[in-house]
Amino acid sequence: MRKIKAFCFLAAITIIVSYTGGALAAEVTKVNVSKGHVYIDAGKETGFIMGADVCFYSVEGATIACGTVRQTSAARATVKVKSREAKLIKRGMTATFPSAAAD
């Protein structure tokens, strides 16, 4: 039951974001390459909830890596990516939902 509620909440957030056309974006504040953890400056208040897919983009707009939110608070979130991909992510890069970047 708990997983169903989480899935419905995530689906509702995705629909709202795609309907409003607003791209919720965050900035990378820290990267732990050995663990594959990327820390961003946005959390639950901006829609980065646990289990949400997040992609990281370079300044030019190219996709660097994608991962899932593993830990979140009101103002921060931790995203898990592969260690090899974490090497390519630098502080200041943009993090957003994959569907929001396509708009």
HELIX and SHEET records of a PDB file:
HELIX    1   1 ARG A    2  THR A   20  1                                  19    
HELIX    2   2 LYS A   44  THR A   46  5                                   3    
HELIX    3   3 SER A   83  ALA A   86  1                                   4    
HELIX    4   4 PRO A   98  ALA A  102  1                                   5    
SHEET    1   A 7 ALA A  25  ASN A  32  0                                        
SHEET    2   A 7 HIS A  37  ILE A  40 -1                                        
SHEET    3   A 7 ALA A  77  LYS A  80 -1                                        
SHEET    4   A 7 THR A  63  THR A  72 -1                                        
SHEET    5   A 7 ASP A  53  TYR A  57 -1                                        
SHEET    6   A 7 THR A  94  THR A  96 -1                                        
SHEET    7   A 7 ALA A  25  ASN A  32 -1                                        
END                                                                             
